[in-house]
Amino acid sequence: MQKRLTEAVVEKLKADPNRRVEIHDVLVPGLRLRISPNGKKSWSVMYKVAGASIDGKRGINKRMTLGGYPLVGLKGARELCLAAKDLADRGEDPIEHRRSEVTGRQERRFDRVVARFVELHAKPNTKKWRDTKRLLETYAISVLGSRDITSIDRATIHALLDETSDKKGMALARELRKHLSIMFNWCVDRGICSFNPMAGMKRRDLQYVSRERVLSIEELKLIWNAATKLGYPFGPIVQLLILSGQRRSEISTLQRNWISSDYFEIPADNYKTGKPHIVPLTKAMSDLLNDQPIWNGGEYVFSTTGGRTPSSGFSKAKIRIDKLSGVSNWTFHDIRRSVATHMARAGVIQEHIERVLGHAVGGVAGTYNRYSYLDEKRQALDVWQKVISEVI
């Protein structure tokens, strides 16, 4: 049945309870309106793809649904019909084109893009890829989950960072911003996005600020005493940070099989520079480690799971130490900077301090046997133990 369709005509058309009715639009050839016996109305288009036949002519007659009425009105149905026929005239099958678009939208879902980014970029290129994965999943996917990543604009990112900052603090929002920016740049390079909505974003409140905080010997004493009151596992972790000047991540994940009689060795896979790092043990460090429990379930020295996993929850421990010590406005990394500063004041030469801290050394000096400078590092730590002896 052919009709000159108008919005009013479409609305008034009635169903035949005995059969499905199909009306052909006179104005736009190929457009069909189907009315089922129960009164449901839906649009479809009939088309033939140019060049789809073996002899190079148009292919067989095909039908593609365009949507139900009234969700899709007459005007919208005509536009969709013309677009589909235009594709067919250019040799593209509208059904395959739609399927490709749907697949593309699924692949551009924010949660799926994050999973690909972690697997293809973060995991092979960063040691702390699990932190990146957890951060993006917990604070970005939870908000942007099924969104098409190409629809995410700068205002959306600002709102996400504002909410994160308000609820979880500036430090976490700062980290989230960093990892999101890296991910969007990766997406642009991969052609997933045409632009990075965070490019040139000005968030002075989330900028990284170089810290210069050096804890005095008296402050280190207060923190040491607070750590004693705090107890296992965070108390001895903090005290070992003070004694060794190492990074929190390496001390908190220390394993029994890394420890020898007079030093411990952090394997290359667990160290920031990608090279093994040996830390000589002073008497105070040995005594502290000997006082820690030996677990049957795993190798981690500082653990609340019987040695199977390292301890976590440093933010809460830091709050308790602040209250117990009365020292504020400091971070765990400030301990490392403070150890280096006080070593220098005690006369330890800078190169030996750098070796103790495990900093990467460039040039010819950077290529060395892992046992090189072991004596110098031991002497430096012995000097530091004398300086800090009144504290411990």
C-alpha positions in Angstrom: 0.0 0.0 0.0 1.4 3.4 -1.0 0.5 6.7 0.8 1.6 10.2 0.9 2.6 10.2 4.6 2.4 13.1 7.0 2.8 13.1 10.7 -1.0 13.3 11.2 -1.6 10.4 8.8 1.0 8.2 10.5 -0.5 8.9 13.9 -4.0 8.0 12.7 -3.2 4.9 10.8 -4.9 1.9 12.4 -3.8 -1.7 12.8 -5.5 -4.7 11.0 -6.1 -7.3 13.8 -5.7 -10.1 11.2 -2.5 -9.2 9.4 0.6 -7.0 9.4 0.1 -3.9 7.2 3.0 -2.2 5.3 2.7 1.3 3.9 5.2 2.6 1.3 6.0 6.3 1.5 5.3 8.0 -1.8 7.6 11.0 -1.1 10.8 8.9 -0.2 11.0 5.7 -2.1 12.2 2.8 -0.1 10.8 4.0 3.2 8.3 1.5 4.8 6.0 1.8 7.8 4.9 -1.5 9.3 1.9 -1.8 11.6 1.6 -5.1 13.4 -1.8 -6.6 14.4 -1.3 -5.3 18.0 -0.8 -1.7 16.7 3.0 -1.4 17.0 4.5 0.8 14.3 8.0 0.6 13.0 10.1 2.1 10.2 12.4 0.2 7.7 14.2 0.9 4.5 14.5 -1.3 1.4 17.7 -0.9 -0.6 20.1 -2.6 -3.0 23.9 -2.1 -2.7 25.6 -0.8 -5.8 28.1 -3.2 -7.2 27.2 -6.0 -4.8 26.1 -8.4 -7.6 28.6 -10.8 -9.2 28.1 -8.9 -12.5 28.8 -5.6 -10.9 25.2 -4.5 -10.7 23.1 -3.8 -7.7 22.7 -6.7 -5.2 19.6 -8.3 -3.8 16.9 -6.3 -2.1 17.6 -5.9 1.6 15.7 -4.5 4.5 17.1 -2.5 7.5 15.0 -1.4 10.5 15.2 2.3 11.3 13.3 2.4 14.6 9.9 2.4 16.2 7.2 5.0 16.0 6.7 7.5 17.8 10.3 7.3 19.1 11.4 7.9 15.5 9.0 10.3 13.8 8.3 10.7 10.1 10.9 13.4 9.5 13.6 11.3 11.3 12.7 8.2 9.4 13.0 9.9 6.1 16.4 11.3 7.0 17.6 7.8 8.1 16.2 6.3 4.9 18.0 8.8 2.7 21.2 8.3 4.5 21.0 4.5 4.2 20.2 4.7 0.5 23.1 7.1 0.0 25.4 4.5 1.5 24.0 1.8 -0.7 24.4 4.0 -3.8 28.1 4.4 -2.9 28.5 0.6 -2.6 28.4 0.4 1.2 25.9 -1.9 2.9 24.0 0.2 5.5 23.6 -2.8 7.8 27.3 -3.5 7.8 27.9 0.2 8.3 25.6 0.3 11.3 27.2 -2.9 12.7 30.6 -1.3 12.4 29.4 1.8 14.2 27.9 -0.2 17.0 31.2 -2.1 17.4 33.1 1.2 17.3 30.9 2.6 20.0 31.5 -0.5 22.2 35.2 -0.3 21.7 35.2 3.4 22.6 33.4 2.8 25.9 35.5 4.4 28.6 35.8 1.3 30.7 36.9 -0.8 27.7 39.5 1.9 26.7 40.9 1.9 30.2 41.3 -1.9 30.1 43.1 -1.7 26.8 45.3 1.2 28.1 46.3 -0.8 31.1 47.0 -3.9 29.2 48.9 -2.4 26.2 50.6 0.6 27.8 50.7 0.7 31.6 51.5 -3.0 32.2 54.5 -3.3 29.8 55.9 0.2 30.6 55.4 0.9 34.3 56.2 -1.2 37.3 53.2 0.3 39.3 50.6 -0.5 36.6 48.4 -2.1 39.2 48.2 1.3 41.0 47.2 2.9 37.7 44.6 0.3 37.1 43.1 0.6 40.6 43.1 4.4 40.4 41.3 4.6 37.0 38.9 1.8 37.9 38.0 3.2 41.3 37.7 6.9 40.6 37.2 7.3 36.8 35.3 4.2 35.6 32.9 4.5 38.5 31.8 7.8 37.1 32.4 7.6 33.3 32.0 3.8 32.9 29.9 3.3 29.7 30.5 6.7 28.2 31.9 7.0 24.7 35.3 8.3 25.3 35.0 10.7 22.4 32.0 12.3 24.1 34.1 13.2 27.2 34.9 16.9 27.2 37.0 19.2 29.4 34.1 20.2 31.5 33.4 16.5 32.4 37.1 16.0 33.4 37.0 19.2 35.5 33.9 18.0 37.3 35.4 14.5 37.9 38.6 16.1 39.4 36.6 18.5 41.5 34.5 15.7 42.9 37.6 13.5 43.6 39.4 16.4 45.3 36.4 17.2 47.5 35.8 13.6 48.5 39.2 12.0 48.5 41.7 14.9 48.7 44.0 16.9 46.5 46.8 14.3 46.3 44.5 11.6 44.9 42.9 14.1 42.4 46.4 15.1 41.3 47.3 11.5 40.6 44.1 10.9 38.8 44.7 13.9 36.6 48.2 12.6 35.7 47.1 9.1 34.7 44.0 10.4 32.8 46.2 12.8 30.8 48.6 10.0 29.9 45.7 7.8 28.9 44.1 10.4 26.7 47.4 11.1 24.9 47.7 7.4 24.3 44.2 7.4 22.9 45.0 10.2 20.5 48.1 8.4 19.3 46.1 5.3 18.7 43.3 7.1 16.8 40.7 6.3 19.5 40.2 10.0 20.1 40.9 12.9 17.8 42.0 15.2 20.7 42.9 15.1 24.3 40.3 17.1 26.3 42.9 17.6 29.0 45.5 19.2 26.7 46.5 22.6 28.1 44.2 22.1 31.1 45.0 24.7 33.8 44.6 23.3 37.3 47.0 25.1 39.6 45.3 23.5 42.6 46.5 20.1 41.2 50.0 21.0 40.1 52.9 19.0 41.6 54.9 21.2 43.9 58.5 20.4 44.6 58.9 19.8 48.4 61.8 21.0 50.4 60.7 19.7 53.8 63.6 18.5 55.9 62.8 17.0 59.3 65.0 18.0 62.1 66.7 15.4 64.3 64.2 16.4 67.1 61.3 15.8 64.7 62.7 12.5 63.6 62.9 11.5 67.3 59.3 12.4 67.9 58.3 10.4 64.8 60.4 7.4 66.0 58.8 7.4 69.4 55.3 7.7 67.8 56.2 4.7 65.6 57.2 2.7 68.7 53.7 3.4 70.1 52.0 2.6 66.8 53.5 -0.9 66.8 53.6 -3.5 64.0 53.6 -3.4 61.0 53.7 0.4 60.3 55.8 1.4 63.3 58.9 -0.7 62.4 58.4 0.3 58.7 58.7 4.0 59.7 61.7 3.3 61.9 63.5 1.4 59.1 62.8 4.3 56.8 64.6 6.6 59.3 67.5 4.2 59.7 68.0 3.4 56.0 66.8 6.4 54.0 65.1 4.0 51.5 61.8 4.5 49.7 58.6 3.5 51.5 57.5 1.3 48.7 60.7 -0.8 49.0 60.7 -1.1 52.8 57.0 -1.9 53.0 57.4 -4.7 50.5 60.7 -6.1 52.0 60.9 -9.9 51.8 62.8 -12.3 54.0 64.6 -13.9 51.0 66.1 -10.5 50.2 67.9 -10.3 53.6 71.4 -11.6 54.1 73.5 -11.5 57.3 74.8 -7.9 56.7 72.7 -6.4 53.9 69.5 -6.7 52.1 69.1 -6.7 48.3 66.1 -5.3 46.5 65.8 -7.2 43.1 65.8 -5.2 39.9 62.1 -6.0 39.2 61.2 -4.4 42.5 63.4 -1.4 42.3 62.6 2.0 40.7 65.7 2.2 38.5 65.3 -1.3 37.2 68.6 -2.4 38.7 69.2 -4.4 41.9 70.0 -2.3 45.0 72.0 -3.4 48.0 71.5 -1.7 51.4 74.1 -2.6 54.1 72.6 -3.4 57.5 73.8 -1.3 60.5 73.5 -2.9 63.9 70.3 -0.9 64.6 68.7 -2.1 61.3 69.7 -5.7 62.0 68.2 -5.6 65.5 65.0 -4.1 64.2 64.6 -6.7 61.5 65.4 -9.5 63.9 62.6 -8.4 66.1 60.0 -8.8 63.4 57.9 -12.0 63.1 58.8 -14.7 60.7 55.7 -15.9 58.9 55.0 -19.4 57.5 52.5 -18.2 54.9 54.8 -15.9 52.9 58.0 -13.9 52.6 56.9 -10.4 53.3 58.4 -9.0 56.5 55.7 -6.5 57.2 52.4 -8.2 56.7 48.9 -8.6 58.2 48.2 -11.7 56.1 50.8 -14.0 57.5 53.5 -12.9 55.0 51.4 -13.5 51.9 50.9 -9.8 51.0 52.6 -6.6 52.2 50.9 -4.3 54.5 48.7 -1.4 53.1 46.8 1.5 54.7 49.6 4.0 55.1 47.3 7.0 55.0 45.6 5.9 58.2 48.9 5.1 59.8 50.2 8.5 58.9 47.3 10.2 60.6 48.0 8.3 63.8 51.7 9.1 63.8 50.9 12.8 63.4 48.7 12.7 66.4 51.2 10.7 68.5 54.2 12.7 67.5 52.8 16.2 67.2 54.7 16.6 63.9 52.7 17.8 61.0 53.0 18.8 57.3 55.4 16.0 56.4 55.3 13.0 54.1 57.1 9.6 54.3 59.3 10.7 51.4 60.4 13.7 53.5 62.2 11.2 55.8 64.3 10.1 52.8 65.2 13.7 52.0 66.0 14.4 55.7 68.3 11.4 56.0 70.3 12.6 52.9 70.5 16.1 54.2 71.7 15.1 57.7 74.3 12.7 56.2 75.7 15.6 54.1 75.9 17.8 57.3 77.7 14.9 59.0 80.4 15.0 56.3 79.3 12.1 54.0 80.3 12.9 50.4 77.4 13.3 48.0 78.3 10.4 45.7 78.1 8.0 48.6 74.8 9.4 49.7 73.4 8.9 46.2 74.6 5.3 46.3 72.9 4.7 49.7 69.7 6.2 48.3 69.9 4.1 45.2 69.6 7.0 42.8 70.5 6.2 39.2 74.0 7.5 38.4 74.5 8.6 34.8 77.5 8.2 32.5 80.4 5.8 33.1 79.9 6.0 36.8 76.4 4.6 36.3 77.7 1.2 35.1 78.9 -0.6 38.1 78.9 -4.0 39.8 76.1 -4.2 42.3 78.6 -4.8 45.1 80.6 -1.7 44.2 80.5 1.0 46.9 79.2 -1.5 49.4 81.9 -0.5 51.9 81.3 3.2 51.3 77.5 2.8 51.7 78.1 0.9 54.9 80.3 3.7 56.3 77.8 6.3 55.3 75.0 4.5 57.1 77.2 3.9 60.2 77.8 7.7 60.2 74.1 8.2 60.0 73.5 5.8 62.9 75.8 7.7 65.1 74.0 11.0 64.2 70.6 9.4 65.0 71.9 7.3 68.0 70.2 9.6 70.5 66.9 9.1 68.8 67.0 5.3 68.7 
